[in-house]
């Protein structure tokens, strides 16, 4: 059974997407791990609850400040 994708931004779309993600998460968490990958480690990747929190434009200013600080940290302050 294939349910057609509702228009983005509607409550129906949010519900459709949540169901799709639940099914995908179930597939991932129940997948068998190949024996050669067993020693890689165990864990889960996590992220923010809202996809909008992943938007890179929210962190651009912060990234610039970090880059500037790292560049300047290579120099010695002389007075």
C-alpha positions in Angstrom: 0.0 0.0 0.0 1.5 3.3 -1.1 0.1 6.5 0.4 0.5 9.6 -1.7 2.6 12.4 -0.2 0.4 15.2 1.1 1.3 18.9 0.5 4.3 20.1 2.5 3.4 22.3 5.5 0.1 20.6 6.2 -0.7 18.6 9.3 -1.3 15.6 7.0 2.3 15.9 5.7 3.7 16.0 9.2 1.7 12.8 10.1 2.7 11.1 6.8 6.4 12.0 7.4 6.4 10.8 11.0 5.0 7.4 9.9 7.5 7.1 7.2 10.4 7.9 9.6 9.1 5.5 12.2 9.1 2.7 9.6 12.6 3.6 8.5 13.9 3.8 12.1 12.4 0.4 12.8 14.2 -1.0 9.7 17.5 0.5 10.8 17.4 -0.6 14.5 16.3 -4.1 13.6 18.8 -4.7 10.8 21.4 -7.4 11.3 24.9 -6.1 11.7 27.5 -7.9 9.6 30.0 -9.8 11.7 32.9 -7.8 10.3 31.3 -4.7 11.7 30.7 -6.0 15.3 33.9 -4.5 16.7 33.2 -1.0 15.3 31.2 0.0 18.4 27.7 0.4 19.5 25.7 3.6 19.6 23.2 5.8 18.0 23.3 9.0 16.2 21.1 11.7 17.6 20.0 15.1 16.5 17.6 17.9 17.4 13.9 17.2 17.5 13.1 19.9 14.9 14.6 19.8 11.5 14.7 23.6 11.4 17.4 23.4 14.1 19.7 21.7 11.6 19.7 24.7 9.2 23.3 25.8 8.6 22.5 29.5 8.3 21.8 29.5 12.1 25.4 28.6 12.8 27.2 30.6 10.2 28.1 33.6 12.5 29.2 31.1 15.2 31.3 29.2 12.7 33.0 32.4 11.5 33.8 33.4 15.1 35.3 30.0 15.9 37.4 30.1 12.7 38.6 33.6 13.5 39.5 32.6 17.1 41.4 29.6 15.9 43.4 31.7 13.3 44.2 34.3 16.0 45.2 31.7 18.5 48.3 30.9 16.4 49.7 34.4 17.1 51.5 35.6 20.1 50.3 38.9 21.7 53.1 41.4 22.0 52.6 44.6 24.0 
